[in-house]
Amino acid sequence: MIVGLVAENRPYDRVVALRPKEIKSLTDLGIEAVIETNAGKGVGFDDKDYIVAGATIVDRLAAYKSSLVVRINEISRNELEMMIPGNISMSMLHHEGVPQRKIDLEEKRIVGLELDSIIDDFGKRAVYLWELTAENGMKLGYQLSERKPEECVVKLLGYGNLARGAMTYAARAGSDVIVLNKRHMKEIEKHLPGTDILVNCVNWPLEKRGKELIITKEQIRKFIRQGSVIVDLVVNPLGHSPIETCRPTFLDSNQYQEEGVWHTCCWGWPNFNPEKASELYSKLIVPHIIEIIARGPLNVGENIKRAYVNIEALNKIFY
């Protein structure tokens, strides 16, 4: 199998999925790696750095012809068309929230390997930057706030990994931190007043997205003072957030006001620290690539196998 590292596809996205250091760990094992030219430029890696690591630099089309195409962001339909049917695209897909992605994979006869579905030995997502996402979101929330961190009341929706990261960061900043669990959310109007920064850490269930809300636009208008901040760390697709006024923002336009309240819901929080994000992603991804190649795509552990989408299209050469 040839591993192809391709550049990210969102404007202003500087992260790279595999650094030269991790590429070298693949080539040292005899694994052939090709790199789309300038794929690592956003975090200071030149093509020559990847050449020194044992990889070959190719153009975009050639990189997409690789047996295993690797990057962070979900692959687009146009990019799928550049791939060879039966090959594997390894990226974030979130296909359950965006069913069209599975349809595109099936139509183009490409196998998806969903990074966001690989789990670790404890049943948790194996490739996700919880702490970095929370840190970057909280930093921007404080920047937008009219008050100093030590003067802020921060309220968190949810109590999972993201919430723990946000809670830790806010507590260290000196803020008063309140975690709102399911019981509190049922009486949300009692808990919204007095909020300086509201942080959404809830991964809203698929069956509720676009149908049910935790916080409505009217409740924001009535119970959250103007000048306060809402930080959405989960950022589901448009219309899928449990907060009615939240919609995805991006690196070049990452904030807006609605009902007098600042919102920041960046699709790609790790990019606010692209060097650190690239380091962490690389370290998390490369062991799974090694397992796939060493054992074969169909002989990997269940923690990886569960992440395949459209596995029926797998090229027979990989069996």
LINCOR-V669989 format. One record per residue. N is the residue number from 1. RES is the residue in one letter. OMEGA is omega in whole degrees, 0 to 359 (999 if undefined). Layout:
# LINCOR-V669989
n = (N/N)
res = (RES/RES)
omega = (OMEGA/OMEGA)
This chain:
# LINCOR-V669989
n = (1/2/3/4/5/6/7/8/9/10/11/12/13/14/15/16/17/18/19/20/21/22/23/24/25/26/27/28/29/30/31/32/33/34/35/36/37/38/39/40/41/42/43/44/45/46/47/48/49/50/51/52/53/54/55/56/57/58/59/60/61/62/63/64/65/66/67/68/69/70/71/72/73/74/75/76/77/78/79/80/81/82/83/84/85/86/87/88/89/90/91/92/93/94/95/96/97/98/99/100/101/102/103/104/105/106/107/108/109/110/111/112/113/114/115/116/117/118/119/120/121/122/123/124/125/126/127/128/129/130/131/132/133/134/135/136/137/138/139/140/141/142/143/144/145/146/147/148/149/150/151/152/153/154/155/156/157/158/159/160/161/162/163/164/165/166/167/168/169/170/171/172/173/174/175/176/177/178/179/180/181/182/183/184/185/186/187/188/189/190/191/192/193/194/195/196/197/198/199/200/201/202/203/204/205/206/207/208/209/210/211/212/213/214/215/216/217/218/219/220/221/222/223/224/225/226/227/228/229/230/231/232/233/234/235/236/237/238/239/240/241/242/243/244/245/246/247/248/249/250/251/252/253/254/255/256/257/258/259/260/261/262/263/264/265/266/267/268/269/270/271/272/273/274/275/276/277/278/279/280/281/282/283/284/285/286/287/288/289/290/291/292/293/294/295/296/297/298/299/300/301/302/303/304/305/306/307/308/309/310/311/312/313/314/315/316/317/318/319)
res = (M/I/V/G/L/V/A/E/N/R/P/Y/D/R/V/V/A/L/R/P/K/E/I/K/S/L/T/D/L/G/I/E/A/V/I/E/T/N/A/G/K/G/V/G/F/D/D/K/D/Y/I/V/A/G/A/T/I/V/D/R/L/A/A/Y/K/S/S/L/V/V/R/I/N/E/I/S/R/N/E/L/E/M/M/I/P/G/N/I/S/M/S/M/L/H/H/E/G/V/P/Q/R/K/I/D/L/E/E/K/R/I/V/G/L/E/L/D/S/I/I/D/D/F/G/K/R/A/V/Y/L/W/E/L/T/A/E/N/G/M/K/L/G/Y/Q/L/S/E/R/K/P/E/E/C/V/V/K/L/L/G/Y/G/N/L/A/R/G/A/M/T/Y/A/A/R/A/G/S/D/V/I/V/L/N/K/R/H/M/K/E/I/E/K/H/L/P/G/T/D/I/L/V/N/C/V/N/W/P/L/E/K/R/G/K/E/L/I/I/T/K/E/Q/I/R/K/F/I/R/Q/G/S/V/I/V/D/L/V/V/N/P/L/G/H/S/P/I/E/T/C/R/P/T/F/L/D/S/N/Q/Y/Q/E/E/G/V/W/H/T/C/C/W/G/W/P/N/F/N/P/E/K/A/S/E/L/Y/S/K/L/I/V/P/H/I/I/E/I/I/A/R/G/P/L/N/V/G/E/N/I/K/R/A/Y/V/N/I/E/A/L/N/K/I/F/Y)
omega = (175/177/179/176/181/182/176/191/178/177/177/178/186/184/172/186/182/177/176/181/180/174/179/179/176/183/176/178/180/180/180/181/174/187/173/184/180/181/183/186/184/179/170/178/176/176/182/178/178/176/177/180/176/181/176/179/182/177/187/183/180/179/181/176/182/179/180/182/188/166/184/186/179/182/181/179/180/179/176/181/178/184/178/179/181/178/190/173/181/183/168/180/184/190/179/177/179/186/182/181/177/178/179/178/181/182/182/179/177/176/175/172/191/182/183/178/176/181/178/183/181/178/179/177/185/183/178/185/185/187/181/177/180/180/182/179/180/178/181/177/178/179/181/184/177/185/175/182/183/178/187/166/182/178/185/171/179/185/178/184/179/180/179/178/180/180/180/181/182/179/179/178/177/180/167/186/179/178/180/180/184/180/179/183/178/178/192/183/178/190/180/180/180/181/173/177/177/185/176/177/184/172/189/182/183/184/180/184/180/183/181/180/169/182/180/177/180/179/176/180/186/195/177/184/177/183/175/187/170/177/177/182/184/174/171/178/183/179/184/181/175/175/191/184/182/173/184/170/187/188/181/180/194/180/175/177/173/186/179/182/176/176/169/189/194/174/182/181/182/182/175/172/190/180/179/179/179/178/183/179/182/182/181/186/191/178/180/176/180/179/180/183/182/186/186/185/183/183/179/178/181/180/176/185/181/185/179/173/182/180/181/182/186/180/182/182/181/185/999)
